[in-house]
Amino acid sequence: MGVKLLLFHPQLLKRSCQQCQTWLFDEKHQPILRGGRPVRRPSGSPTPCWSCPKKSPAHSRGCERDMQRISQTLELYYQVRATAGRCLSECEAADPRLARNLAIVDAVVR
């Protein structure tokens, strides 16, 4: 989910689920403004989790927590593609976990 957010919905990374629970946003994930000020979400009003790429606060917590590592993996993926893998050390090239993670990123990018 984190790679998809970075690639396709980077604007959502600037906003936490807590902000969405507090304020109203439109279908383009922009804050709704009245008189130049954001509009507070009415008490008991449902959040738009059903249409959000983050899916829910529970799903997004892990993604938000690991975003730095996800970003570094995506950057490494692009470096590996640009150099045909020559940027990897022997140890990195032999690491099955790294190969798995880069394969997952590749599937999302494609």
N, C-alpha and C positions, 0 to 999 in steps of 0.2 A: 504494500500500500504506500509506503514512504517514497519509493521511486516514482510511482504514478503521480503522487502529489507534487514532487519536485519537477517532473517533466510537464505535466498537463494542468496543474492547478497551483502554481507557486504563490498566487495571491492569498490562498487559504492558509499558508504557513505563517503569515503575519498575524493571523487571528486565532485565538484560542477558543475552545468550546465554551469556556466561561463567558467570553465576550458575546458569543452567539446566544447564550442563555439570558444575557442581560439586555442586549440591544436587538433591534429589528434590522434585517438585511433583505435585499431584494433577490430575485432569482439569479442575478449575475454576481452575487456575493458582495455587493456594495452596500454600505450602511444607508439606511433610509434616513433622510434629513428633513427636518421641518424648521424653517427659520434658521438654517445653517447649523442646527444642532442635531445630534443623533436621537432617534426615537427609542425610548425604553420599551422593552418587551412587556406587555401586560401580564400581571400575575396569573398563573395557570395556563397561559398561552403555550401551545406545543412548539417545540423547536423544529426546524426543518431538517432534522437528521436524515429523514428518508430520501432527501434529494442531495445531500451533502456527500462529496467524495470521501470525507473522513468517516462517514457512516454513523458513528456515535462517540460520545466522550470516552467510553471504555476502549474502543478501538484506537482512537487517536492518541491516547495517553502514551502507549508504547512507542508509537511513531514519533511523537513530539520529543520524547525522552531520547530516542536514538537517532534523531535527525542529523546530528553531526557525523555519526558513523555512516549513515546512509548516503549522505552527501559525499563523503570521502570515497566510498565504494563506487558511486556513480562517476566521480572524477577519475578514479583509477580505471574504470571500464573504458572511458574515452581515451585515456592514455594508452591502454593495451590495444585498442582498435587502431589508434593512430600509428603505433609503432609495430604492429603485428606481434605484440607480445615481447618485443625486445627490451622493454622497459622493466620487465620483471627480473628479479634475481633468481638464481637456481632454486633457492629455497621457496620463494613465492610461486614459481612456476610448478613446483611439485606439490604444493599445498592443496589438498582436495577440498577443503572448506572454501578457500578463495576461488577455486575453479567453479564450485557450486554457486557461490554468491554472484560471480560474474555471469554465469549462465542464466541465472534468474533475472539479472538486470538486462541481459541481452534479449530475453523473451519479452520483457516489458517494452523495451525500446523498439523492437521490431513490430 
